């Protein structure tokens, strides 16, 4: 991990959430917006690449690799890095990791973030049963 990767985001930064499950994506995006972040949502790699090819400057792309199927989450990360080698891409492999990464992205000194992050993890686990 680099210091840049561990740095919490501020409200002026944009995060792209790539998640095919609409319930998970909406829940994650809502949590990140409550942290004050600007959130863009994509259902799959094709949508994510459209966003990355647009005028939007994406600061972090959050990808749940297991829901992308057949390593396409890793392929997406490589494609993003091919157009922007400095891109911050966060790959998660399960609900616990996803919730932990999201809490880290939101941890810019906000009180209650840890408790809300734990609640997010519980809600994600219920959704993905």
Beta strands, then each sheet from edge to edge (+ up, - down):
strand 1: 14-18
strand 2: 38-42
strand 3: 60-64
strand 4: 88-92
sheet 1: 2+ 1+ 3+ 4+
end
